[in-house]
């Protein structure tokens, strides 16, 4: 049946691969070795040619991940600037709202950058307190 046909085909294929070419005296195994050698050379050339492109792709992926992270935390990162702007315009209710938001999103964070942002928020709120005290003392 099928098993015998398959075995015959495999034996025929093996015989062809092992046979010698009467004109050149080379066997298919010699051709295969030569092909493997050529593939090794081609593979090395491809590595040289495409390594720069692969490196650029990896760097691009890292930049994309950093931008995604910044986009995700954009609101938290912009809180110090928003507080400073609100203090400058005298919108102290907004300062309180933004400070409450900063405490909710940034306090207790173990990420150094978020700690720095919270420190800047605290600094801006202290500036707002000083400005309010000065305004109260002037009136």
C-alpha positions in Angstrom: 0.0 0.0 0.0 1.0 3.6 0.7 3.7 2.6 3.1 5.6 0.6 0.5 5.2 3.4 -2.1 6.5 6.0 0.4 9.4 3.8 1.3 10.3 3.3 -2.4 10.2 7.1 -3.0 12.4 7.7 0.1 14.9 5.1 -1.1 14.9 6.6 -4.6 15.4 10.1 -3.2 18.3 8.8 -1.0 19.9 7.1 -4.0 19.7 10.3 -6.0 21.2 12.3 -3.2 24.0 9.8 -2.7 24.7 9.1 -6.4 27.7 10.6 -8.2 27.4 12.7 -11.4 29.4 10.7 -14.0 30.6 13.9 -15.7 31.9 15.8 -12.7 32.3 13.0 -10.2 30.4 15.0 -7.5 27.5 13.7 -5.5 24.4 15.6 -4.4 25.9 15.7 -0.9 28.8 17.8 -2.4 26.3 20.2 -3.9 24.4 20.4 -0.6 27.7 21.2 1.3 28.5 23.9 -1.3 25.0 25.4 -0.9 25.3 25.4 2.9 28.6 27.2 2.5 27.1 29.8 0.1 24.1 30.2 2.5 26.5 31.0 5.3 28.2 33.7 3.3 24.9 35.2 2.2 23.6 35.1 5.8 26.8 36.9 7.0 26.3 39.6 4.3 22.6 40.0 5.3 23.6 40.4 8.9 26.0 43.2 7.9 23.5 44.9 5.6 20.5 44.7 7.9 22.1 45.1 11.3 21.9 48.9 11.1 18.3 48.8 10.1 17.5 46.4 12.9 19.3 48.6 15.4 17.4 51.7 14.2 14.1 49.7 14.5 15.0 48.8 18.1 15.8 52.4 19.0 12.6 53.5 17.3 10.6 51.0 19.3 12.2 52.3 22.5 11.4 55.9 21.6 7.9 54.9 20.8 7.5 53.2 24.2 8.9 56.3 25.9 6.5 58.6 24.0 3.6 56.3 24.9 4.6 56.4 28.6 4.8 60.2 28.5 1.4 60.4 26.7 -0.1 58.2 29.4 1.3 60.4 32.2 1.0 63.8 30.3 -1.7 65.1 32.7 0.3 64.3 35.8 3.5 65.7 34.3 1.9 69.0 33.3 0.4 69.6 36.8 3.3 71.9 38.0 3.0 74.1 35.0 -0.8 74.3 35.3 -0.5 75.2 39.0 2.1 77.9 38.2 -0.1 79.3 35.5 -3.2 79.3 37.8 -1.2 81.1 40.6 0.0 83.7 38.1 -3.6 84.3 37.0 -4.9 84.3 40.6 -7.1 81.3 40.1 -6.6 79.8 43.5 -9.6 77.6 43.4 -8.0 75.9 40.4 -4.7 75.6 42.3 -6.5 73.7 45.1 -8.2 71.5 42.5 -4.9 70.7 40.7 -3.1 70.1 44.0 -5.8 67.7 45.1 -5.4 65.9 41.7 -1.6 65.8 42.2 -1.9 64.2 45.6 -4.3 61.6 44.3 -2.1 60.7 41.3 1.4 61.3 42.4 1.8 60.9 46.1 3.1 57.6 47.2 4.6 56.9 43.8 7.9 54.9 43.8 8.9 56.2 40.4 11.7 58.8 40.8 10.4 61.0 38.0 6.9 61.1 39.6 8.5 62.0 43.0 10.3 64.9 41.2 7.0 66.1 39.7 5.3 65.9 43.1 8.2 67.9 44.6 7.7 70.6 41.9 3.9 70.6 42.6 4.7 71.2 46.3 7.1 74.0 45.3 4.4 75.7 43.2 1.8 75.3 46.0 4.2 76.9 48.4 4.7 79.8 46.0 0.9 80.1 45.8 0.7 80.2 49.6 3.4 82.9 49.8 1.6 85.0 47.2 -1.7 84.7 49.0 -0.1 85.7 52.3 1.5 88.7 50.6 -1.9 89.7 49.1 -3.6 89.3 52.4 -1.0 91.4 54.2 -1.2 94.2 51.6 -5.0 94.6 52.2 
